[in-house]
Amino acid sequence: MSLYLTLVHLLIGLTFAPSLIYSSSSPIVQSKTGIIRGTTIVKPGSILVNQFLGVPYAQPPIGSRRFGRPQPLASDPLRTIDATKPAATCVQFPHIAEAINPLLNFDANHKVSEDCLYLNIYAPYVNESESSSSALPVMVWLAGEGFDFADANQFDGSYLSAFGQVIVITVQYRVGVFGFLKDDIISQGNMGIWDQVEALKWIQDNVAVFGGDSKKVTVFGRFSGSMAITHLLTSPLLRNLNEPLFSKAILMSGVAVDEWTMEKAPLERSNSFIHALGCDQLNASKCLYFASSDEILSKSGYGWKPTTDNVLITDGPFAALSRGEIARGVESVMIGSTASEGSLCLLTWMVTKRNIYNKLISGDLTEQQMISLAKKDLKTYKTGNGDAVFQSFIKSRTLKSGMPLAREYVNFCSNLLINSHSERLASILNTLDIETSSYKLHYKPGFSLAPDFIETGSHGDDVLLAFGLPFNNPSEADERDLSVSSSLLSLISSFAWSIDLSTVSSAPNGDLIISRRPSPSKLTLNAPLCNGTSIPNSCSMKKTLSTFINMLDSKPSVKTSIPNYSS
């Protein structure tokens, strides 16, 4: 401990420390909000990664700050932060264990807390005798499976960091009633998305000490995490900042659709919740502040969503984009999906009506039942003229003779929830001169939890591959899983590095299809490759990937789709 305190005192007063300092193999950095001690971990293949878990980015939203916008941490060079283990997840209902893939870090004990505004930071290892010659791109992950659930701790960013030579940061933010309650007096709403903004501000101020480039930040997320990013892309607050918070975005499995991803009657929803909690309307504020988090959660229910707050969100994303409104500094957007995104509907039925789910996976669904499910989904996720959409669906069914009803239903859900809106967003972004690319995962990994009748990649499969999680236990992983995972790792890290995606190969056998839609004013990204100067670590990125694959003794024949960055 004496050596650690000595280092603390040596670092006091420094405003910038571009290099890591090591004490007994522990990386230590001086941030503006304190001195942070992490750990160096060893991954399969002897790959080393520095990780800093449970790094605070805002004051705890407790007491009088409950339901309030996040408050920044004060600068304190004397503060010491133990970032050797993850902090608690934000308060939310327990995740359904059978819906959580074993590749994720699942907390069976469900450790949650209102004191939860923390980051997990993963950085490529740098030898004590070496210093990084250039700053690395930063990739900020926003988890989310509906605005009631998000757990950054589930996602191990170490593989993506090592493979792509990027800084990976996963963000905890408030969800459910704690993140999206809106009331005239108690809360202005959208606290969860305000948390994300505060995290991005902290990253801008501090990522350099971890080796990151604050001007090369990519935000990426899945489903509601992706939807939150869509709101950030069109936020007037981010349009009017002097310096952008990010320059790139990867939207995986969903974009925010005005009609069903925003709460249209937030005050009614809040009043119903306050009544259910047993609070008198006149004393609602006092009642809410003194109630326990367990009491609040138990009466809150599901389905909380963002809403307009006249500062961060003033309109739906598509409405804002139609007026040409987009956040300052956004250069390019990637939109990702799987071929069977509609498996998300199966998850909904598994939770709400198990008998319907059982019929779907057993093949006992009748045609009338399938049509009835489609009608219910159109009502739930109403978007535009639902009747016209339904009639179009019925008419198209005549072209699908022989397709199993359950698979037909999944395809319908894929188009209803994800595909149609993603394509619409891509078209609008293209008209705004935003470089747009996309990928679609057709391959169904061996670890997929989707039922057997789904033969292609399902909702969430791409995320696990993109994080490189099959490499956690490569001796038990399917060889093709590792190959496709390498392809996705190469793709998203190349995107973060601003490498021309035409140099990135799609996975063989049509497993992963990559497409690119240049903006009207650009034919290529014009990014120099290995012999250029704006991407100084692109060569080492390729070498890291190759070295890792070659060192997997149990899988010596794995083939990867690594772009050729050498000249």
N, C-alpha and C positions, 0 to 999 in steps of 0.2 A: 504493500500500500504506500510506503514511503516514496518509492520510485514514481508511482502514479501521481502523488501530490506534488512531487518535484516538477513533473511534466506539466501539471496544471498551472503551477506558478510561472513556469517558463512561457506558457502560452497566453497568460493573461495580458490583455492589452493589444494582442494581435488582431487585426481586422481581416486578414486574409492569410490562409495557410494552404497553398496549393498542393502540398504533399502530405501523405499520411505519415504518422509517427507510430512506431511499434514499441510496445512494452510487453515482454513475455508473450510474443506472438499475437498480441491484441492490437488491432488498429485503433488509433485515437485521432480524432479530428477536432479542430477548433471551429465551431460554427458561431454565428452571431448570437445565438441563443444559449450557448453553453459548450462545454467540452464533452464530446460523445465518444464513449468506448464501445467498440463492437467486437466481433470475433472473426477469425479467418477459418473458413471451413474447407474441407477436402471433399470433392465430389468424385464419383467414379471416373477413372482415367487419370487420377492424380491432378485434377483441375482444382485450382485454388480460387476462392471467391471471398471477398470481404463483405460481411453482412452486418447491418446495424438495425436491430429490431426494436420496435416500440419507441421511436423518436418522436417527441411531442412537436406539433406544429402550431398549436393554439392553446389558449387557456382552457382548462377543463370546463365543459358546459354544464356546470352543476350549480345548485343553489339558485341565486337570482339570475344566473345565465342560462338556466334550463329554458328551452324553447326560444332562446335568443340567437342572434347571429354570432358567429365565432369571433372571439377577441384575440388579437395577435399576442404572441409571447413577447415579453419585454426582453431587451438585450441584457444579457447577464453573463459576463465572462467567467464568473466564479461558479456558475451552475455546473454541476457534473451530472451527466446522464448515462446511466447504465443501459446500454442498448444491446444486451446479450440475450434477451429473451423477449418474445412478443408481448405486447400489452393486450388488455382485454378487448374483445369485439364490442361494438356499440350495441346497446340494448335492442333486442329483437326476439321474435319467437324462435324456438329451436328449429333447426333445419331438419328435414325429413331424411333420416339416415340412409334409407334405401335409395334415395335420389342423389346421394353424394358419391361421386366416383372415388374409389379407393386411392387413386393417384393424388387426390387433393389432401391437404392437411385438415382433417376433420376433428374438431374439438368435441368429443363425445360428452364432456362435462359441461359444455355450453357456458364457458366463462364470459360473462358480459358485464358491462359497466357503463354508466353515463360518462365517466371519465375515459374517453375513448378516441380522442382526436390525435392519432399517432400515425407515423409512417414506418414502413419497412424498406430499407435501402440496401441494394445489392450492387457491388462494384467489382470490376475485375481486379484481381490481386496484382499488386506492384511490389517488387522486391525492395527491401530497405535500402539497398545500394543503388536502386534505380529510381528515376523520376519520370513520370509520364511526360512525353514531349508535347502532347496536345490534349485538349479537353475532349471528352467523349460525348456523343449524343445521349440524351436522357429520355427514357420511356416511362411514363407515369400511368399506372394501371388503376382503373376505377372498376371494381367488382360490382356485381348487381344481378339479382335474379328477381326482378320486380322491386319496386321502391320500398318494399317491406323487409328485404333481405340484402345484405352485402357484408362479406367477411374477407378483408384483404389478407388475413393470416392463412387462408386456404391455399394461396398461390405462392409457390416457391419461385422467386425470380432469379435464383442463382444460375440456372442453366442458360437462360436467355442472356443474362449479363455476360457470362463467360464466352458463350458461342458468338454473340453478336458484338462483343466489345462495346457494350453500352452500359449506362447506369440505369438500373431498373428500380422504380419506386412504387410500392403499392400503398394505397391510401384508405384509411378507415374514415368513414363519415357517417353521420346520423341517418337513420332510416325510420320508416313507419311513422307513428305519431310524433316521435321525438324529432324527426327530420322534416316533417311536412304538415304539421298542424298550422292552420291559419285562423286567426281570430282578430277582431277589431282592436282588442286590448292586449291579449296575451302574447301573440306571436304574429309576425308578418309573413310567415311561411317560407318554404324553400330552404330551411336551415341546412339540409343535407347538401344542397348544391352550393350554398354559401361556404360550407366546410371545404368543399373541393376547391373553390376559388382561393380560400385562405391557404390551403395546402400548396397550391400552385405559386402563390406569392412567396411562401417560405422557401420553396424550391428555387425560385428565382434568386433569392437572397443568399442561399447557402449551398447550392449544389456544386459550386466550384471547388469547395474544400474536399469533396468526394471524388474530384476529377471530372466533373460534368460541365457541359457547356450550356449555360442558361439560355443561349440563343438558338439551341437545337433541341427543343423539347417537343416530344410527341406524346399526346394523350391517347390512350386506347382503353376500350372497355367492351364488355359484353352485355347485351340486352338492356336492362335499365341503366347500367353504367354507360353504355353507348348512347342511350337516349339522353342521359344527363349531358354528355359531351355535345350532342346536337343542340341542346339548350345553350351551352357555353359558346358554341360556334355562332349563335345568332343573338347573343346577349348584348344589349346596348351598353352595359357596364364595360364589357371587354372591348367593345368598339371604340370606346372613348379613353382607354388607358394610354398613357404616354409610351409604355413599352408593352409589347404583347406577352401573354403568359405562356403561349405555346405557338408553334408554327405548323404543326402537322397533327392529324387525327386519324386513328384507325377505328372504324365503327364496326363492331362484330355482332352479328345476329340482332339487328334492330336499330331503328332510328325513331326519334320522337315524332309521333303523328299527332297533329293538333287535336283530332277528334277524340281520341281515347287514351292518350298518355298525359292529359292535363285535367285537373279537377275543375269541373265547371261550377260546382256549388260548394266552395270550401267552407263558407260560414255555416251552412246547413250541416255539413259533415261534422264540423267542430262542435256545434251545439248539441248534436246527437251524442257525440262522445262525452261531452261535459255532463250531460244529463245521465248517461249510463254510469259515469263515475260517481254519481250522487252529489255533484256539486251544485250549489245554488248559483244561478246566473249572475247575481249581484256580487257574489264573493268567489267567482270562478278562479281569479288569479291566485288568491291565497290558497284555495283548495288544491289547485294544480301544483303549486310549489311545495306544499306540505305532504302531498300524496307520495307514496313510495313508487319507485320505478316499476316494481312488480304489479302494483295496483293499476297504474296507468296502462301498462302493456296489456294486462288481462282484459281491460274494458275497451281497448282501442280498436280491435278488429283489424282486418286486412284492407288492402286497396288504397292506401294513401299515395297521393301523387303530387307532382309540382303544380303550381298555379301562378297566376300573374301576381307580381309584387310591386310593379311600377319602377323597379330599379334594375334588378338582375334579369327578370323575365317580364316583358311587357306584352308579348304576343306568342302565338305558336310558332315553332321553327319554320314551317313551310310558308306561313304568312309573311314572316320576316324575310325569308330568302326571296320570296316573290317580289319584294321591294328592293332587292339587292343589298340587304343588310347582313353583314358578316363580321366576325370579330377581327380586330386589327392583327395583321401579321400572318394570317393563315395562308399557307402556300399550297398545300396539297392534302388530299383526303383519300384514304383507302377504305373501301367498304367490303367486308368479309362476310361470308355465310357458308352454310353447309347445304347439301342437296336435300336433306330432310329436316329442315328447320321446324316443320309442323309437328315434330315429336314433342314440341313444347305443349301442344294441346293434350297429348297423352298424359303428360305430367299433371296438368290441371285436373283431368278426370281421375287420375290416381289419387289425388288429394281430396277431391270433393265428392266424387261418386265412383266408388271402387267397382261396383257392378258393371258400369259402363266400360271402365278401363279393362276389366277382365274379358268382356266380350270383344273388345278391340284386339287384344293381344292373342286371344284364342281363335279368332276368325269366325266367331258366332254372331257378328254384327249383321243385322238385316239391312236391306237397302233403305227401307223407310226410317230405320233408326239412324243410319248414316246421314240421310237428308235432314232429319230432325236435329242432329248434332250441328250440322252446318248452319242451320237457321239460328240456333242458340248462339253460336260463335259470332255470326253476323250481328246479332243483337248486342252481344257483349262488347265486341270490338267494332262498333258501328263506325263506318268510314264512308262519308259521302252518301250515295244512293244505295242503301243496302239491298233493296228489292232488285235493282238492276244487276247488282253483283251476283245475287242469288240466281236470277234467271240466266245470267251468263254461265254460271257454274253448272246449272242443270243442262243447258244446251251443250256445253262442252263434254258432258258425260257420255254422250252418244259416240264420241270419238275414242272412248277409253274402254271399250268392251274387253273383257278378259282380265282387267286389272283388279286385284283383290280390293274389296270395299275399304278395308282399313288403310291400305296404302293410298287409295284414292283420297280418303279423308285427310291423311297426313299431307299429301300434296296440296290439297285445298287450303289447309292451315298454313302451309309454307308460303303460299302466295298471299293469303289474307294478312298474315301478321308481319312478314318480313320482306319477301321478294318484291312485291309491287311498290312498297314505300322506299325500299333501297334504290330501286331503279329510278324512281321519280326524283329522289334526292340527288343521285348521280347526274341526272340530266340538268337539274337546276344549277348545281355547282359548276357544271361544265360551261353553262351560259355566263357564269360570273367569273370566268377565266381562272378557275381553281383547278389545278392538275388533279385528275381523279383516276384512281385505279381500283381494281377489285380482284377478289379471289373467291373461288367456290370449292369447298372440299367435297369431293364425291366419295372418297374412300371411307369405309366404315372401319375404324380401328378395332383391334382385337379386344381392347378394354372398354369399348362402348357399352353403355347400359341400355341401349335401345333394344326393343324386342326383336325377335328373329325376322319378322316379316318386313322390317325396315332393313334394306340392303345397302344403303348409302350412309354417309356421315350424318349424324343427327345433331340436334341443338347442343352446343357446348363441346362437342368432340374436337373442334378446331382449336379451342382455347388451350386444352391440355397438350395438344401437339405443339402449339405455338410457344408455350412455356418450356417445352422440352421435357415434360414430366416423365415420359416413358424411359428416359435415360436414368431415372432414379434407381431402377433395378434392371439394367440392360440384359442381364443373363436370362431374365424371365420375360422380356419384352419380345413381341413379334418383330421379326426383321423388317417387315414392310412398315410397321408402325414407326420404327426408328428412322427409316428412309424418308417417310412423309413428314415426320416431325422435323427432320433436318431441312427439308424443303421450306416448311413454314417458318422455321427459325431464320433461315437465310432471307426469306422474303421480307418479313417485318423488320428485321434489323437493317437490311439494305434500304428499306423505306426510311428508317430513322436516319441513316447515313446520307440520304439524298443521292443514292446510287441509282443510275438509270435502270429501271426495272426491266427493260428489254434484255438486260444481261442476266436476269434471274430466270432459270429454267423452271417450267411447270414440272410437277412430279410425273414420273412415267406412268403409263397405263391410264392416263386421264384421272389419276387420283386427286390431283390438285390443279385446277385451271386458273391461270393468272391472265387478266386482261387489263388493258390500259387505255384510257380515253384522254388524250392530250388536250389541254385547254386550247381554245382557238388561236391564241397568240404564241403558242409554244409547240415545237415539234418534238423536242426531247428535253429532259431535265438538264442536259448539258453539264453533267457532273463529271469532272475528271476522275479517272480510275486510279490504279495503284501508283502510277508515276506522277500524279498531280499533287497539288498541295492542299486542296480544301478537304480532302478525306485522308488524313495522314495515317490512320490506323487500319485502312481497309485491307492491306496486305496481311497484317497480323490477325485480323478477323478471320480471313480465310485459313491461315495457318492454324489458328486455335481450333477451328471446326475440324480440319483434317486431322490434327494431332489427336483430338478427343476420340474421333471415330476409330482411328488406327490403334488406339490404346485399349479398346474394348476387346479384351482377349476372348470373351465368350461369344462375340459376334464379329469375327474377323472379316466376314464377307459383306458387311453392310455397305451399300452404295448410297451416296447422298447426292442431292441436287444442289451443289454449292456453286454459286456464280463465279466465273473466272474474273477476278479483279486484276490479275496481272496483265501487263501490256504485252 
